[in-house]
Amino acid sequence: MSSQSRIAVAMAIVMTASSALAYDVNKDLTNLGPKAYDVAVLLAGSETVTDHYDGYPGGPYQGQFDTFTVEDSGGNTLLHWRGFDDGSDNVINTGQTIHIGWSTEDHFSNILDMWWTDSAGNRIAGSVVLNITCNWTFSAAAQLAQAEWCNIHLGGGSPRTITILHPHYAVFPEAIPLEDLNTQNTALAAALQPFSVSSFDVAYGDCATQDIPGAVPEGSAVVLRYEVEAGGSQAETLDFVQFIAVQPAVPTVSEWGLIVMALLLLTAGAVIVRRRRRLMTTHVAA
C-alpha cells in the first residue's frame, strides 16, 4: 500500500467514526411529455450516495422504481432510477407525477443535468429536466443559515435561466427521515413557512440566496420546499431539501490525532506484513 493510500484509508477510518450529517433531496417530477420509463440525474463531481428514495408506495402519486444505480460519468456522478411500476401501465405518462430522492455524504449536491430515459434506459432524444438542488451556508456565531440556489445545469447542451417558485422553510431540532420529505407528510406541510419572496430567477452561472428567517440553532435541521420551472424543461418539479446547520468541518486537534494514529497503525501493519513475507521467503529458500 502506498503512503498516499494509507493516508486516504486513515482519513476514511476517522470520518467513518464521526457522525454523518444529513443532506437529503426529494423531488416530485411531473412529466410534461413525451411519455418516459425512467429518470436519470447527473451530479457534479464525485459524490458518495448514502441513501435513496424510489417513489410513493401508494396515494395519488403511486409509483416506485425497482432499480437504483450510481455510476461514475466522466468524473461526475450519475444516478439512475429504472423499472418504474405504478400498478397500471408502468409508464410515466404526460401529466403523471413521480418521486425520487437521495442523500449525499458531503452535505452538498449540485445538479449538472437531468433527463427522462426510455425503456432501454437511454436518454430520450432532446430530453432535459431543468432543476436546481438548493445548497446552504451557516454561521454558528450569528445563528444565520442561508439557502443558496446556483444554476450550473447544462440543460442538455443548452443552459438557460431557471425560476424558483413559492420557496418555504422550516427548522426542526432533528432531521426528518429522507422518505418523509414529501407532499404526503401533512405535519411537515403545516410547519413550512413562506419566504418573503414568492419567486426569483437564477440565470445560468449565477446564484441566488435567501436568509432563513430568525435564529437557527447550531445542529438544527433546516427543510426547504420550492417549485422549479424553466422554458424547455420536460418536467415541473417540487423539491424538498434538508441540511443540518453546521459550519464546514475542519479536523480538530483530536481528529488530526486520530488520523495520525490510524496512519501509524496502518504503517506498522504494513511493516509487519513485509517482515513476515521476508521470513517466509528466507525459510523457503533455505
N, C-alpha and C positions, 0 to 999 in steps of 0.2 A: 504493500500500500504506500503510495507517495505521500510526502508531507502535506501537500495540498488536500489530498483525500482524507488524511487523518484530521486535519483542521475542520473540514466540512462535516465529517462524522461527529466530531466533538461538539460542534455548534448545534448539530441536529439533536444530539442527546440532550443538551441543555434546553433547547427550545421545546422539545417534546415534553420535557419535565415541567415546563412552565404552562400555566393555564392558557388555553386558547381563547381568543377574542372572537365574538360573533360578528360576522359581516354577512348578512343574508339578503338575498334578492329573490323576489317572487313577482311574476308578471302574468297578467291576463292579456292574451293576444286575441283580438278579433280580426279574423281573416277578411280582407277587403277584395279577395279574388285574385287569381282563379283558385279552384279547389287545390288542396295540398294534402300531403300524407304525414309529413314530419316537419321538424323545425331545427335549425342549427344556429348557434351563436359563436362568434369569434371574439375572444377576449384578448386584449393587448398584453403581450409579454407571456412569460411562463407563470401559470397560476396552479396552485395546489387546491383542488376542489375537495372540500371536506364533507359535503352533504349535497343532496339534490332532491327536488320535488318533481313528481312526474304527472301531476294532474289531479283533478277532483274525482273522487270515487263515486259521487252522487250529486244530486241537486241540478239546478238549471244548466250548469256548465259541465255536466258529467263527461268524462273522457280522460283516459290515462295512457301513458306511453309505457310499453313493457321493456324497453331497452334504452339505456343511457350510457354514452361513451365520452371519454375525454382523450383527446389526441393532440400531439404537437403539430402545429401547422406553420412551418417557416419561422419558428421561434415564438409564435403566438399559441394560444390555447383554444382548441375547437371543441365545443360542447355540442352533442348531437342527441336529440331525443327521437326515437324511432318506435314503430309498432303501435300506432295510435289505435285505441279501442274505445268507442263510445257506446257500445251495445247496439249500434244501429248499422250504418254502412262503413264505419271505421275510416271515414274520410273527413278532413277538416274543410267543410264546405264554406262557400262565401257567406259571411254573416255569422259564422259559428265562432264561439269563444273557447279557447283552450288555455291551460295554465301550466307554466313551468317555473322552476326555481333552482337556486344553487347557493352554496356558501363557499367562501374562499378563505384560505388560511392567513393571508397577509392583510386582511381587513380592508381591502380595496377591490375594485373591479371596474374595468373600463372596456366598453364595447367598441370594437373596430368594425364589426359587420354582423348582420343577422339576416336570415333568409328562410323561405319555405323550401322544403325538399319534396321530391316526387316519390313514387312507390319503390324506386330503386335506391333511394337515399341521396340522389343527386340534386343539386340546386336547380330549381325551376328556372328556366330561361328568363332573365331580367328581374328575378325576384329580389326584393330588398325590403327589409323591415327596419325603418329608421327609429332609433331609440338611444336614450342616454341613461345609463345607470348612475345615480347620484353618488358622489363621494362626500367627504366631510373633513373638517378641521376642528380642533378643540383646544382651548386654553384652560387648564385646570385652575390657574390663579384667578382668572376672570370668570370662571364657570360659564364660558361662552362657547357654544357649539355653532358651527356654520355648515349648512348644506351647500354643496358645490356641484353644479352641472357643467361638465366640459364636453364639448362636441368634437370628438375625434372620429366619428362614424364615417367610414369610407363611402357609404352609400352605393355599394356595388360598383364603384368606379366613378360615381357622380355625387360628391359630397354636397350637402345642402343645409339650409337652416332648419332647425328643429324647434318646435313650440312645446313648452311645458305649460300644462293647464291644471288649474284647481289644486295647487300643492297644499298638503296638510301635514301636520306633525303631531307627535305625542311623545311624552317622556315617561319611561317606566323604571322602577327600581331594578328590575331583572329583565333579561332578554326573553322575548316571545319565541317559542319553537318555530322553525322555518315553515313547517306545514300549516301553522296558524296565521301566517301573514297573507291573508286573502279576504275576499269580499264576503265570505260566509261567516267570518268572525264578527259577530254583532257587537261584542264588548269592545273590540278594537275600533270598530267604526264609530261607536259612541264616544270614545276617548280622543279621536283625532280632531284637531283644531285647524282652521284655515290660516294660511299666511296672510299678510296684509295685501299681497298682490294676487290676482286671480290667474294671471298668465304672463309669460315672457318668452322672448325668442332667444335662441342661442345659435349664432352663426358658426359655421364650420371653423374650427381652430380657436374659438372663443370659449370663455367660461362665464357662468352667472352664479352668484352666491346669494344666499338668504340666511340671515341670522335666525337661530331658533329662539323665539321669544322667551324671556325670563331666564333665571339662573338654572344651569344644568349641572347637577352634582356629578363629580367625577365617578365613573363607573356605571352611570345610568345607561339604559338602553334607549336610543332615540329611533323612532319609527317614522318614516316618511311615506306618504302616498301621493301620487300625482299621475296625471294622464299625459301621454305623449302623442303628438300629431306632427305630420310633415307631408308636404306635397310629394307625391310619387311613392309614398310608402304603401306597402301592400297589407298593412295591419295598423289598427289603432291599439295602443297598449295602456293598461293601467298598472302602474308599478308600485310595489312595496319594497322599501329598502330599510334595513335595520343595521345600526352600528352602535358600538359601545364607546361612550365618551371618555377617551383616554388620550393622553399626549403620545406622540410617536415614541415607541420604546427604544431606549439606548441601554445596552447591558450595564447593570450596576457593578460595583466592585465585587460583590459576592457572585454575580453571574459570570463576570470575567474569571473569577477564581475557579468556578465550576468548569468553565471552558478549558482553562489551563489544566485542571486536574484530570478531566476527561482525556485531553490530549496526551498528558503524561502516561496515563494508564494504557491508552492505545499504543503509544510508542513502546512502552515496556513490554506489552504483549507481543508486539511485532519482533522485538529483540529476542524474547524467549523462544518464539516460533523459529526464528532463523538459527538460533543456537541448537535447538533440538534437531533441526534439519541437518546441520553440520555434523552433530554427533552421530546421527543415523547414517549419514554418508560415509563418515570415517569408519564406523563399525562394519558397514557392508564391504568397504574397500579392504579392511583388514581380513 
